Amino acid sequence: MTVTTDQAAWFAQTFTAMVANVDKAVLGKEHVIRLALTCMLSEGHLLLEDFPGTGKTQLARAMAGTVKGSNSRIQFTPDLLPSDVTGVTIYDPNTKQFEFHQGPIFATIVLADEINRASPKTQSALLEVMEEGHVTVDRTRHSVGEPFMVIATQNPIEQAGTYRLPEAQLDRFLMKTTLGYPDHEATVRVLRDAKVRDRTRGLEPVVTSQVVSDMAELADEVHVDTAILDYVSRLAEETRRHVSVRLGLSVRGCLAFVRCAKTWAISQGRDHVVPDDIKLLAQPVLNHRLLVTAEAQFAGITTPQVIDQILAEVSPPTERVPA
């Protein structure tokens, strides 16, 4: 299947309408909204490392409302159990059978707030559902349905009493980004509407869950030239041998790169990926997948700096990618 010009135009128009709808609740963050929706339409999950009170919950609710889906919020704490996330089976004396009671993970958009405050055992409860779209309780599988997306958050300031996410779990997040504080104009707009407690309450859905699935399937068919694949592979190889990096980009990370680039390209109305798509998505796709050495950290070298350096050193394809 080849993406037609009309299909690419429809996708871009629908995508823009979704962004505009979410922007009504999360003011002044169009680029982050585009990244989050790209993540969802790439059938991936998003990690937000941000300060409290920057609108993470509003983003999750607005996205769920935009796609006519459900949302849930799980506050991760040290005493949270895996069953508090996935659900439990309870014996019903009336029917004399065990019945499964769904946990909060069964929603279209799940906000896993301060995920690093829960124990590794509870964190691992998310691994199966994030990768395979179902949970297993008492040897029985339960699908969470489609679309499904986890938006996990971390507080970069308070690290006491937290459990660092292992690299294997970080790699399962398609992107990592930050909302950050709104600019002056957006802040004034928020303060002007201070009486509105929940800006997502009045949002009308733009698309249905089925349309989201159709858009995800269409994004998969976007053309990626061999030169682009070669470019991604060379970037990955450079991360693995960079002097300041002790853990480079995995094959799963390369696949994530390509998946995101396809969705981003068609959201711009194109039926093919160009090198600029790869460059633009490098930070959110690679930031949490690369680990710098202790020596580099001591020297003040950060992961974003390493990514920028690698992008500058690895030359992109120069010829235009054919449609």
PAKOLMAR-388484 format. One line per field, with one value per residue (C-alpha): residue in three letters; x, y, z. Coordinates in steps of 0.1 Angstrom, whole numbers, plus 5000, padded with zeros to 4 digits. Layout:
! PAKOLMAR-388484
resn = ALA	...
east = X	...
north = Y	...
up = Z	...
END
This chain:
! PAKOLMAR-388484
resn = MET	THR	VAL	THR	THR	ASP	GLN	ALA	ALA	TRP	PHE	ALA	GLN	THR	PHE	THR	ALA	MET	VAL	ALA	ASN	VAL	ASP	LYS	ALA	VAL	LEU	GLY	LYS	GLU	HIS	VAL	ILE	ARG	LEU	ALA	LEU	THR	CYS	MET	LEU	SER	GLU	GLY	HIS	LEU	LEU	LEU	GLU	ASP	PHE	PRO	GLY	THR	GLY	LYS	THR	GLN	LEU	ALA	ARG	ALA	MET	ALA	GLY	THR	VAL	LYS	GLY	SER	ASN	SER	ARG	ILE	GLN	PHE	THR	PRO	ASP	LEU	LEU	PRO	SER	ASP	VAL	THR	GLY	VAL	THR	ILE	TYR	ASP	PRO	ASN	THR	LYS	GLN	PHE	GLU	PHE	HIS	GLN	GLY	PRO	ILE	PHE	ALA	THR	ILE	VAL	LEU	ALA	ASP	GLU	ILE	ASN	ARG	ALA	SER	PRO	LYS	THR	GLN	SER	ALA	LEU	LEU	GLU	VAL	MET	GLU	GLU	GLY	HIS	VAL	THR	VAL	ASP	ARG	THR	ARG	HIS	SER	VAL	GLY	GLU	PRO	PHE	MET	VAL	ILE	ALA	THR	GLN	ASN	PRO	ILE	GLU	GLN	ALA	GLY	THR	TYR	ARG	LEU	PRO	GLU	ALA	GLN	LEU	ASP	ARG	PHE	LEU	MET	LYS	THR	THR	LEU	GLY	TYR	PRO	ASP	HIS	GLU	ALA	THR	VAL	ARG	VAL	LEU	ARG	ASP	ALA	LYS	VAL	ARG	ASP	ARG	THR	ARG	GLY	LEU	GLU	PRO	VAL	VAL	THR	SER	GLN	VAL	VAL	SER	ASP	MET	ALA	GLU	LEU	ALA	ASP	GLU	VAL	HIS	VAL	ASP	THR	ALA	ILE	LEU	ASP	TYR	VAL	SER	ARG	LEU	ALA	GLU	GLU	THR	ARG	ARG	HIS	VAL	SER	VAL	ARG	LEU	GLY	LEU	SER	VAL	ARG	GLY	CYS	LEU	ALA	PHE	VAL	ARG	CYS	ALA	LYS	THR	TRP	ALA	ILE	SER	GLN	GLY	ARG	ASP	HIS	VAL	VAL	PRO	ASP	ASP	ILE	LYS	LEU	LEU	ALA	GLN	PRO	VAL	LEU	ASN	HIS	ARG	LEU	LEU	VAL	THR	ALA	GLU	ALA	GLN	PHE	ALA	GLY	ILE	THR	THR	PRO	GLN	VAL	ILE	ASP	GLN	ILE	LEU	ALA	GLU	VAL	SER	PRO	PRO	THR	GLU	ARG	VAL	PRO	ALA
east = 5000	5013	5001	4983	4984	4948	4954	4984	4964	4935	4959	4976	4942	4929	4962	4961	4925	4936	4965	4942	4917	4943	4958	4926	4934	4973	4980	5011	5026	5019	5052	5049	5013	5024	5051	5026	5001	5028	5038	5001	4997	5030	5014	5040	5043	5055	5078	5075	5103	5088	5081	5049	5020	5030	4998	5007	4973	4956	4975	4965	4928	4928	4942	4917	4889	4901	4900	4867	4885	4889	4916	4929	4956	4977	4997	5028	5039	5064	5035	5017	5013	5013	4976	4968	4978	4966	4936	4927	4905	4880	4859	4821	4802	4770	4783	4809	4835	4865	4859	4885	4882	4901	4927	4933	4956	4925	4920	4928	4953	4969	4988	5014	5023	5058	5065	5099	5084	5070	5091	5108	5083	5053	5072	5077	5039	5038	5063	5040	5011	5033	5049	5021	4988	4976	4980	4983	4965	4963	4976	4947	4954	4932	4936	4935	4921	4932	4943	4963	4990	5009	5021	5045	5060	5091	5100	5135	5139	5129	5149	5148	5129	5127	5136	5155	5139	5161	5174	5152	5121	5132	5138	5101	5090	5089	5097	5108	5101	5091	5062	5080	5064	5042	5054	5042	5013	5000	5004	4983	4956	4955	4953	4925	4905	4914	4877	4880	4891	4893	4900	4894	4857	4844	4864	4845	4860	4876	4880	4869	4892	4887	4900	4931	4937	4932	4956	4982	4979	4982	5013	5029	5027	5047	5077	5112	5140	5170	5192	5171	5175	5212	5212	5195	5218	5249	5235	5230	5265	5280	5262	5277	5312	5311	5337	5312	5285	5285	5251	5242	5211	5195	5178	5145	5155	5162	5128	5112	5131	5117	5081	5081	5095	5068	5040	5057	5062	5025	5013	5031	5011	5040	5040	5077	5103	5130	5163	5149	5123	5151	5169	5138	5129	5164	5162	5128	5136	5172	5174	5164	5181	5217	5237	5268	5299	5307	5337	5315	5290	5318	5329	5294	5285	5248	5230	5213	5248	5260	5230	5236	5273	5264	5239	5265	5291	5270	5261	5225	5214	5219	5195	5158	5140	5116	5079
north = 5000	5035	5066	5089	5126	5128	5105	5125	5157	5142	5130	5164	5182	5158	5159	5197	5197	5173	5196	5227	5209	5198	5233	5247	5229	5231	5266	5276	5241	5233	5216	5193	5185	5175	5153	5137	5130	5117	5093	5081	5077	5058	5034	5044	5058	5091	5100	5135	5148	5180	5202	5199	5220	5223	5207	5170	5159	5184	5170	5134	5144	5166	5139	5114	5138	5146	5109	5102	5079	5073	5084	5075	5087	5065	5082	5061	5058	5034	5013	5009	4972	4957	4947	4983	4990	4959	4948	4917	4887	4885	4856	4862	4840	4845	4831	4809	4821	4844	4877	4900	4936	4959	4983	5019	5007	4999	5033	5050	5074	5065	5091	5073	5102	5102	5067	5066	5067	5032	5001	4983	4954	4978	4996	4962	4957	4983	4966	4939	4962	4989	4964	4940	4958	4934	4923	4888	4882	4847	4833	4850	4877	4908	4932	4970	4978	5003	5030	5028	5051	5056	5091	5087	5116	5121	5151	5162	5180	5156	5125	5113	5081	5074	5043	5051	5036	5009	5013	4984	5002	5036	5021	5011	5048	5060	5096	5117	5154	5182	5205	5233	5265	5284	5317	5351	5353	5318	5324	5355	5336	5309	5335	5353	5321	5312	5304	5275	5246	5220	5233	5199	5197	5216	5198	5180	5149	5155	5119	5084	5057	5039	5069	5069	5033	5041	5070	5047	5022	5049	5063	5028	5030	5062	5058	5057	5058	5035	5066	5077	5042	5044	5078	5064	5034	5057	5079	5047	5035	5068	5068	5034	5045	5081	5087	5103	5076	5043	5030	5039	5035	5000	4984	4991	5027	5027	5013	5039	5066	5054	5049	5085	5099	5083	5097	5132	5132	5124	5149	5175	5163	5143	5107	5103	5110	5136	5141	5171	5148	5127	5157	5173	5141	5132	5148	5133	5099	5096	5116	5088	5061	5073	5072	5094	5082	5093	5112	5131	5139	5152	5174	5189	5171	5164	5139	5167	5181	5147	5143	5177	5169	5135	5152	5178	5151	5126	5140	5135	5124	5153	5142	5147	5116	5105	5100
up = 5000	4990	5007	4982	4982	4993	5022	5033	5031	5051	5078	5081	5083	5110	5129	5129	5142	5170	5179	5180	5202	5228	5227	5241	5274	5273	5262	5243	5239	5203	5196	5227	5218	5183	5198	5221	5193	5171	5199	5202	5164	5164	5190	5215	5250	5263	5293	5307	5330	5343	5373	5392	5380	5343	5329	5325	5337	5315	5285	5292	5297	5266	5244	5257	5251	5216	5206	5224	5248	5285	5308	5342	5366	5387	5415	5420	5456	5473	5487	5453	5444	5408	5413	5420	5385	5365	5386	5406	5405	5433	5444	5440	5466	5446	5413	5430	5405	5404	5385	5372	5383	5359	5373	5362	5334	5314	5297	5264	5280	5313	5333	5354	5377	5393	5381	5397	5432	5429	5436	5407	5411	5405	5377	5359	5359	5332	5310	5296	5289	5273	5250	5242	5250	5276	5312	5326	5359	5373	5340	5321	5295	5294	5265	5273	5239	5212	5211	5243	5256	5288	5297	5326	5345	5366	5388	5380	5414	5442	5439	5475	5479	5442	5422	5390	5359	5345	5309	5297	5308	5296	5261	5260	5260	5224	5233	5263	5264	5287	5288	5307	5320	5296	5281	5294	5270	5277	5315	5313	5294	5321	5348	5330	5331	5367	5374	5351	5372	5344	5309	5294	5305	5275	5249	5221	5205	5171	5161	5173	5185	5152	5133	5155	5146	5109	5111	5128	5100	5074	5090	5088	5050	5047	5024	5040	5014	5019	5023	5053	5069	5063	5080	5111	5112	5110	5138	5159	5152	5162	5195	5203	5197	5210	5236	5260	5257	5276	5263	5227	5206	5205	5175	5193	5194	5157	5150	5173	5153	5120	5133	5147	5116	5094	5116	5118	5080	5072	5098	5077	5046	5031	5020	5026	5053	5048	5068	5087	5102	5117	5130	5146	5164	5175	5209	5221	5207	5218	5250	5274	5254	5256	5288	5291	5310	5345	5332	5308	5335	5357	5328	5325	5292	5289	5267	5246	5239	5227	5204	5189	5183	5167	5144	5134	5127	5108	5074	5063	5027	5003	4976	4978	4989	4962	4969
END
